């Protein structure tokens, strides 16, 4: 059983792979991950992976609303992927808000830049304040 932060990281890697395709083949992405034994996929990883892809348009609309002068298409794929996971968790799970934001910022710091992490934190904080 994975720790939640490890599971989020694995979901991030799978979703990042999908970020380069308009209509990703989910089963193909999961199959390749399993064949390479590099990404462990548990129930939480699957729920985030499928949940984000199922609600991508809705989530991207929320991200766009809180991006403050940037369009979703101008965000780096790493930042966008981490924000998609965070918004999915905020609207579809009972994970505490502080944990969602902290985990998202950590993912962005790991895969993008401190500046992107700060920006992502601001996007999420704007959503939470209004919610």
C-alpha positions in Angstrom: 0.0 0.0 0.0 1.4 3.4 -1.0 1.5 6.4 1.1 -0.9 9.1 -0.2 2.0 11.4 -1.3 3.6 8.5 -3.2 0.2 7.7 -4.8 -0.3 11.3 -5.8 3.1 11.3 -7.3 2.3 8.2 -9.3 -1.0 9.6 -10.5 0.9 12.8 -11.5 3.3 10.7 -13.6 0.5 8.9 -15.4 -1.5 12.1 -15.9 1.6 14.0 -17.1 2.0 11.3 -19.8 -1.6 11.9 -20.8 -1.1 15.7 -21.0 0.5 15.4 -24.4 -2.5 13.7 -26.1 -5.9 15.1 -26.8 -7.6 11.8 -26.2 -5.1 9.6 -24.3 -5.6 5.8 -24.4 -6.0 5.2 -20.6 -5.5 1.5 -20.8 -2.4 1.9 -22.8 -0.9 4.3 -20.3 -1.7 2.0 -17.4 -0.4 -1.0 -19.3 2.9 0.6 -20.1 3.3 1.7 -16.4 2.7 -1.9 -15.3 5.1 -3.4 -17.9 7.9 -1.0 -16.8 7.3 -1.6 -13.1 8.2 2.0 -12.6 4.9 3.3 -11.4 2.9 1.4 -8.7 -0.8 1.8 -9.3 -3.2 1.3 -6.4 -6.9 2.1 -5.9 -6.1 5.7 -5.0 -3.9 6.2 -8.1 -6.6 4.8 -10.3 -9.3 6.9 -8.8 -7.3 10.1 -9.2 -6.2 9.1 -12.7 -9.6 8.3 -14.0 -11.3 11.0 -12.0 -9.1 13.8 -13.4 -9.5 12.5 -17.0 -13.3 12.1 -16.6 -13.7 15.6 -15.3 -10.9 17.3 -17.2 -13.0 19.9 -18.9 -14.7 20.9 -15.7 -11.4 21.0 -13.8 -9.7 23.0 -16.6 -12.6 25.5 -16.5 -12.0 26.0 -12.7 -8.2 26.4 -13.2 -8.8 28.9 -16.0 -11.2 30.9 -13.8 -8.5 31.2 -11.0 -5.4 31.6 -13.2 -5.5 35.4 -13.1 -4.3 36.7 -16.5 -3.0 33.4 -17.8 -4.7 30.8 -20.0 -4.6 27.1 -19.2 -2.7 26.6 -22.5 0.1 28.9 -21.3 0.7 26.8 -18.1 3.5 24.3 -18.1 2.3 20.7 -18.4 3.8 20.0 -15.0 2.0 22.8 -13.3 -1.3 22.0 -15.1 -1.1 18.4 -14.2 -0.5 19.1 -10.5 -3.4 21.7 -10.5 -5.7 19.2 -12.1 -5.0 16.7 -9.4 -5.5 19.3 -6.7 -8.8 20.6 -8.1 -10.0 17.0 -8.5 -9.3 16.3 -4.9 -10.8 19.6 -3.7 -14.1 19.0 -5.6 -14.4 15.2 -5.5 -12.8 13.9 -2.3 -12.9 14.7 1.4 -9.1 15.2 1.6 -8.5 18.2 3.8 -7.8 21.4 1.9 -4.5 22.1 3.5 -3.2 18.7 2.6 -4.3 19.0 -1.0 -2.6 22.4 -1.4 0.6 21.3 0.4 0.9 18.1 -1.7 0.2 20.0 -4.9 2.8 22.6 -4.1 5.3 19.9 -3.4 4.6 18.2 -6.7 5.1 21.4 -8.5 8.4 22.1 -6.7 9.6 18.6 -7.6 8.7 18.7 -11.2 8.7 22.4 -12.2 10.1 25.4 -10.4 9.7 27.4 -7.2 8.1 30.2 -9.2 5.5 27.8 -10.6 4.9 26.4 -7.1 4.2 29.9 -5.8 1.9 30.6 -8.7 0.0 27.2 -8.2 -0.3 28.0 -4.6 -1.9 31.3 -5.4 -4.4 29.7 -7.9 -5.5 27.2 -5.3 -5.7 29.8 -2.5 -7.9 32.0 -4.7 -10.3 29.0 -5.3 -10.4 28.1 -1.6 -11.0 31.7 -0.5 -14.0 32.0 -2.9 -15.3 28.6 -2.1 
